[in-house]
């Protein structure tokens, strides 16, 4: 009986240890994932995260604390400030559902690629706070507008969606319309392809990557140099922002001047729910493609350049 009793006690203590260990692991896991603060990567083309532990747990207090942290220089040397030094958060307000982040006038002076990261980081930081459903941006108290003068409006947790890790080996299928040049390089021709690609890759990035690889149809010519590097592709408020390296300017293809621009714009417009495409070169859009195509403003699809349709 004594041996039996000892065995039962041993099993009981093992059970308690397992329960405690499991709870500890769960608490550590939950604590680690509870809140995050967003910073800029050293290369300034992605966001990095770090654990954020609020000093107070009320929504109003957390809104003010997050706004203050975003406007300060990071305490850790390995973290880079999300907002440029000249861009400041003047105040943050919370109305029970929505946070309005009020910036100074320097916000709109950021490069497009930096602004997208800033917008994503700020929205993600506030939207994780319990009770915050929407985030709006303002400039000196006036609702923020995009490059076309349209109010940015409300942003929520679905505005910046990312695929993270769990489905790295899964693929999605899309029918894409890609626009390349005809044989003499004077018109665009639509090539319809059935595309399978990794679910962690956005459709807008897949479109640009396929344009860089060139057409599969005999008789068509590429519009973009395969040496061109994609520095970033993202969609914000109906505008697709495409950031390419300098090869886009220097490695010219033997096609009519407008075709490279509109091969990108038309292909993205067909594939994505967007109204325009803003192209930049290494973060700059105050440049001219070839001789007359200014990248200063977003481009809208133009199908008048289309010569004929061909399917894969």
C-alpha positions as CSV (number, residue, x, y, z in Angstrom):
1,X,0.0,0.0,0.0
2,X,2.8,2.3,0.9
3,X,4.5,1.8,-2.6
4,X,1.1,2.3,-4.3
5,X,0.5,5.5,-2.3
6,X,4.0,6.8,-3.3
7,X,3.3,6.1,-6.9
8,X,0.0,8.0,-6.8
9,X,1.8,10.9,-5.1
10,X,4.5,10.9,-7.8
11,X,1.9,11.0,-10.6
12,X,0.0,13.8,-8.8
13,X,3.1,15.9,-8.5
14,X,4.0,15.3,-12.2
15,X,0.5,16.4,-13.2
16,X,0.8,19.6,-11.1
17,X,4.2,20.3,-12.7
18,X,2.8,19.9,-16.2
19,X,-0.1,22.2,-15.4
20,X,2.1,24.9,-14.0
21,X,4.6,24.6,-16.8
22,X,1.9,24.7,-19.4
23,X,0.3,27.8,-17.8
24,X,3.7,29.5,-17.5
25,X,4.4,28.8,-21.2
26,X,1.0,30.1,-22.2
27,X,1.4,33.3,-20.0
28,X,4.8,33.9,-21.4
29,X,3.6,33.4,-25.0
30,X,0.5,35.7,-24.4
31,X,2.7,38.3,-22.7
32,X,5.2,38.3,-25.6
33,X,2.5,38.8,-28.2
34,X,0.2,41.1,-26.2
35,X,1.4,44.5,-27.6
36,X,4.0,45.6,-30.1
37,X,5.7,48.8,-31.1
38,X,6.8,49.4,-34.7
39,X,10.1,50.8,-35.8
40,X,11.9,51.3,-39.1
41,X,14.5,48.7,-40.3
42,X,18.1,49.9,-40.9
43,X,17.5,49.6,-44.7
44,X,14.4,51.8,-44.3
45,X,12.3,49.5,-46.5
46,X,10.5,47.4,-43.9
47,X,9.0,47.6,-40.4
48,X,10.5,46.0,-37.3
49,X,8.7,45.2,-34.1
50,X,9.5,45.1,-30.4
51,X,7.5,44.2,-27.3
52,X,5.5,47.1,-25.8
53,X,4.3,47.0,-22.2
54,X,1.8,49.7,-21.4
55,X,2.3,51.5,-18.0
56,X,-1.5,52.0,-17.7
57,X,-4.2,49.7,-19.0
58,X,-7.0,52.1,-19.9
59,X,-7.6,52.8,-23.6
60,X,-7.2,56.6,-23.2
61,X,-3.9,56.2,-21.4
62,X,-2.6,53.7,-23.9
63,X,-3.5,55.9,-26.8
64,X,-1.6,58.8,-25.3
65,X,1.4,56.6,-24.4
66,X,1.6,55.0,-27.9
67,X,1.5,58.5,-29.5
68,X,4.3,59.7,-27.2
69,X,6.5,56.7,-27.9
70,X,6.0,57.0,-31.7
71,X,7.1,60.7,-31.4
72,X,10.2,59.9,-29.4
73,X,13.7,58.7,-30.3
74,X,13.8,54.9,-29.6
75,X,15.7,53.9,-26.4
76,X,17.4,50.9,-28.0
77,X,20.2,51.7,-30.5
78,X,19.2,48.9,-32.8
79,X,15.8,50.5,-33.4
80,X,15.3,53.3,-35.9
81,X,12.7,56.0,-35.5
82,X,9.6,55.3,-37.5
83,X,8.8,59.0,-38.0
84,X,11.5,61.3,-39.5
85,X,12.8,63.8,-37.0
86,X,11.0,66.7,-38.6
87,X,7.6,64.9,-38.6
88,X,5.9,65.2,-35.2
89,X,2.6,64.0,-33.7
90,X,1.0,67.1,-32.3
91,X,-1.7,65.3,-30.4
92,X,-3.9,62.1,-30.4
93,X,-7.6,62.0,-29.6
94,X,-9.9,59.1,-28.8
95,X,-13.7,59.3,-29.1
96,X,-14.6,55.8,-27.8
97,X,-14.0,54.0,-31.1
98,X,-11.6,56.1,-33.3
99,X,-8.2,57.5,-32.8
100,X,-7.3,60.7,-34.7
101,X,-3.5,61.2,-35.0
102,X,-2.7,64.9,-35.7
103,X,0.7,65.5,-37.4
104,X,2.5,68.7,-38.3
105,X,2.8,69.9,-41.9
106,X,6.1,68.0,-42.5
107,X,4.2,64.7,-42.8
108,X,3.5,65.2,-46.5
109,X,7.2,65.9,-47.2
110,X,8.1,62.3,-46.6
111,X,9.1,60.1,-49.6
112,X,6.2,57.9,-50.7
113,X,7.9,54.7,-49.6
114,X,8.7,56.1,-46.1
115,X,5.1,57.4,-45.8
116,X,3.6,54.0,-46.5
117,X,5.7,52.4,-43.8
118,X,5.0,55.2,-41.3
119,X,1.2,54.9,-42.0
120,X,1.3,51.2,-41.6
121,X,3.4,51.3,-38.4
122,X,1.2,54.0,-36.8
123,X,-2.1,52.3,-37.7
124,X,-0.9,48.9,-36.4
125,X,0.4,50.5,-33.2
126,X,-3.0,52.1,-32.3
127,X,-5.3,49.5,-33.7
128,X,-4.0,46.8,-31.3
129,X,-5.3,48.9,-28.3
130,X,-8.6,47.4,-27.0
131,X,-11.5,49.7,-27.9
132,X,-9.8,51.2,-30.9
133,X,-11.6,50.2,-34.1
134,X,-10.4,52.9,-36.6
135,X,-7.5,55.3,-37.0
136,X,-7.6,58.6,-38.9
137,X,-4.7,61.0,-39.8
138,X,-4.9,64.8,-39.7
139,X,-2.5,67.6,-40.6
140,X,-2.7,70.5,-38.2
141,X,-6.2,69.6,-37.3
142,X,-7.4,69.1,-40.9
143,X,-8.2,65.6,-42.3
144,X,-5.2,64.2,-44.2
145,X,-5.4,63.8,-47.9
146,X,-3.4,61.6,-50.3
147,X,-1.4,62.8,-53.3
148,X,-4.6,63.2,-55.4
149,X,-6.3,65.4,-52.8
150,X,-8.6,62.6,-51.6
151,X,-9.1,62.3,-47.8
152,X,-7.3,59.2,-46.5
153,X,-10.2,58.5,-44.1
154,X,-10.6,55.7,-41.6
155,X,-8.1,52.9,-41.5
156,X,-8.6,49.7,-39.5
157,X,-6.9,46.3,-38.9
158,X,-7.7,45.1,-42.4
159,X,-6.0,48.1,-44.1
160,X,-2.5,46.6,-43.8
161,X,-2.9,42.8,-44.1
162,X,0.2,40.6,-44.1
163,X,0.8,36.9,-44.5
164,X,3.1,35.7,-41.7
165,X,4.9,32.4,-41.6
166,X,2.1,29.9,-41.2
167,X,1.5,29.2,-44.9
168,X,4.9,29.6,-46.4
169,X,4.5,26.5,-48.6
170,X,0.9,27.2,-49.8
171,X,0.0,28.7,-53.1
172,X,-2.8,30.8,-54.6
173,X,-4.1,30.9,-58.1
174,X,-4.9,34.0,-60.2
175,X,-5.6,34.8,-63.8
176,X,-3.4,37.7,-64.7
177,X,-3.4,40.1,-67.6
178,X,0.1,41.2,-68.3
179,X,0.9,43.9,-70.9
180,X,4.0,43.7,-73.0
181,X,5.2,45.3,-76.2
182,X,4.4,44.1,-79.7
183,X,7.1,43.0,-82.2
184,X,8.1,46.6,-83.2
185,X,7.8,48.0,-79.7
186,X,5.1,50.6,-80.6
187,X,2.0,49.2,-78.9
188,X,0.9,47.1,-75.9
189,X,-0.4,43.5,-76.2
190,X,-2.3,41.7,-73.4
191,X,-0.9,38.3,-72.4
192,X,-3.4,36.4,-70.2
193,X,-1.6,33.9,-67.9
194,X,-2.7,31.4,-65.3
195,X,-0.4,32.2,-62.3
196,X,0.3,30.1,-59.2
197,X,2.4,31.8,-56.6
198,X,3.3,31.6,-52.9
199,X,0.5,32.9,-50.6
200,X,3.1,35.1,-48.8
201,X,3.6,37.1,-52.0
202,X,1.1,39.8,-52.8
203,X,-0.6,39.8,-56.2
204,X,0.8,43.3,-56.9
205,X,4.3,42.1,-56.4
206,X,3.7,39.0,-58.4
207,X,2.5,41.1,-61.3
208,X,5.7,43.2,-61.3
209,X,8.0,40.1,-61.0
210,X,6.3,38.6,-64.0
211,X,6.7,41.8,-66.0
212,X,10.4,41.7,-65.3
213,X,10.6,38.1,-66.4
214,X,9.1,39.0,-69.8
215,X,6.4,37.5,-72.0
216,X,5.9,33.9,-72.8
217,X,4.1,34.5,-76.1
218,X,6.3,34.5,-79.2
219,X,6.5,37.8,-81.0
220,X,6.1,39.9,-77.9
221,X,8.8,42.0,-76.3
222,X,9.5,42.8,-72.7
223,X,9.0,46.4,-71.5
224,X,11.2,46.3,-68.4
225,X,14.8,45.3,-68.0
226,X,15.2,42.0,-66.1
227,X,18.0,43.8,-64.2
228,X,15.5,46.0,-62.5
229,X,15.1,45.3,-58.8
230,X,11.8,45.6,-56.9
231,X,12.4,47.7,-53.7
232,X,8.8,47.7,-52.6
233,X,5.2,47.2,-53.8
234,X,2.1,48.1,-51.7
235,X,-1.4,49.3,-52.0
236,X,-2.7,52.1,-49.8
237,X,-6.1,53.7,-50.2
238,X,-6.6,52.6,-53.8
239,X,-3.2,53.6,-55.1
240,X,-0.4,51.0,-55.8
241,X,3.0,52.3,-54.9
242,X,5.8,50.7,-56.9
243,X,9.4,51.4,-55.9
244,X,12.1,50.3,-58.3
245,X,15.9,50.7,-58.4
246,X,17.8,52.9,-60.8
247,X,17.9,50.2,-63.5
248,X,14.4,51.2,-64.3
249,X,15.8,54.5,-65.6
250,X,19.2,53.4,-66.9
251,X,18.4,50.1,-68.6
252,X,16.1,51.2,-71.4
253,X,14.3,48.7,-73.5
254,X,13.8,49.1,-77.3
255,X,10.1,50.1,-77.0
256,X,8.1,53.3,-77.3
257,X,8.6,55.7,-74.4
258,X,5.2,55.2,-72.7
259,X,5.0,51.5,-72.9
260,X,7.1,50.6,-69.8
261,X,5.0,52.9,-67.6
262,X,1.6,51.7,-68.9
263,X,2.6,48.0,-69.0
264,X,3.0,48.4,-65.2
265,X,-0.1,50.5,-64.7
266,X,-2.4,48.5,-66.9
267,X,-1.3,45.2,-65.5
268,X,-1.7,46.3,-61.9
269,X,-5.1,47.9,-62.6
270,X,-6.4,44.7,-64.1
271,X,-5.1,42.5,-61.2
272,X,-5.9,44.8,-58.3
273,X,-8.7,46.9,-57.0
274,X,-6.9,50.2,-57.5
275,X,-7.5,53.5,-59.2
276,X,-3.9,54.6,-60.0
277,X,-0.2,53.6,-59.8
278,X,2.6,55.8,-58.3
279,X,6.0,54.8,-59.5
280,X,9.2,55.9,-57.7
281,X,12.9,55.2,-58.2
282,X,14.7,54.4,-55.0
283,X,12.0,56.2,-53.1
284,X,12.1,59.3,-55.3
285,X,9.3,60.4,-57.6
286,X,10.7,63.8,-58.6
287,X,12.3,62.2,-61.6
288,X,11.5,61.8,-65.3
289,X,11.4,58.5,-67.1
290,X,13.3,58.9,-70.4
291,X,12.5,62.4,-71.6
292,X,8.9,63.3,-70.9
293,X,7.3,60.8,-68.5
294,X,7.3,62.5,-65.1
295,X,6.9,60.2,-62.1
296,X,5.7,63.1,-59.9
297,X,2.0,62.1,-60.1
298,X,0.2,58.8,-60.1
299,X,-0.7,57.2,-63.5
300,X,-4.1,55.9,-64.5
301,X,-4.7,52.9,-66.8
302,X,-4.6,53.8,-70.6
303,X,-5.9,51.0,-72.9
304,X,-5.6,53.2,-76.0
305,X,-2.1,51.8,-76.3
306,X,-3.4,48.3,-76.7
307,X,-2.9,46.8,-80.2
308,X,-4.4,43.4,-79.9
309,X,-5.1,40.6,-77.4
310,X,-3.3,37.3,-77.1
311,X,-3.8,34.5,-74.5
312,X,-1.3,32.1,-73.2
